[in-house]
Amino acid sequence: MTIANKLLSPAIIDQASKEGVLNALESVYAKAHYARFKRVKWGRDFFDGIQFGDGSLIAVKPGQFNRLMLVALESDTALA
């Protein structure tokens, strides 16, 4: 299990639906001082993400009907 999977809890997903995805991402970043921001490419557009020491990511991903969601990825090579 990666750091991203551990930190992306149901409480964070609930916070994302109530307060917005970017606010939830910033709250995870504030708690995880060992992370750094990273731009993540989905299709032709770039979105915000957080990369952890093990290479895993929590990233903002575009969803259906112009909604944004948070996803946990094993590494940035999973995007290719």
SVG drawing of the C-alpha trace seen along z (x, -y; Angstrom):
<svg xmlns="http://www.w3.org/2000/svg" viewBox="-22 -25 33 27">
<polyline fill="none" stroke="black" stroke-width="0.4" points="0.0,0.0 1.4,-3.4 1.4,-6.6 -1.1,-8.1 -3.6,-5.2 -3.2,-5.6 -3.8,-9.3 -6.7,-9.3 -9.2,-8.2 -13.0,-8.4 -12.9,-11.5 -10.7,-13.3 -13.0,-12.2 -16.0,-13.5 -14.2,-16.8 -13.5,-17.1 -17.2,-16.8 -18.2,-19.4 -15.3,-21.9 -14.0,-21.3 -11.2,-19.2 -8.4,-21.8 -9.2,-22.6 -9.0,-18.9 -5.8,-18.6 -4.3,-21.5 -5.3,-20.1 -3.6,-16.8 -0.5,-18.7 -0.6,-20.7 -0.6,-17.4 2.0,-15.6 5.2,-17.7 7.1,-15.1 5.2,-15.8 5.7,-18.2 3.4,-19.7 3.5,-18.3 1.7,-19.2 -0.1,-16.1 -1.1,-15.9 -4.5,-14.4 -5.1,-14.5 -4.0,-17.9 -4.6,-19.7 -2.5,-20.0 -3.9,-19.6 -2.5,-19.8 -1.2,-16.8 1.0,-15.9 3.9,-13.5 5.2,-11.5 8.6,-10.0 7.6,-6.6 6.7,-8.1 2.9,-7.8 0.6,-10.7 -2.7,-12.1 -3.9,-14.0 -6.9,-16.0 -8.5,-14.3 -11.3,-15.6 -14.5,-13.6 -17.8,-13.5 -19.8,-16.7 -16.9,-19.0 -16.4,-17.6 -13.0,-17.2 -12.1,-14.2 -9.1,-13.1 -7.3,-9.9 -4.4,-7.9 -1.8,-6.7 1.1,-4.3 3.5,-6.6 3.5,-9.2 4.2,-6.5 0.6,-5.3 -0.5,-8.4 1.2,-7.4"/>
</svg>
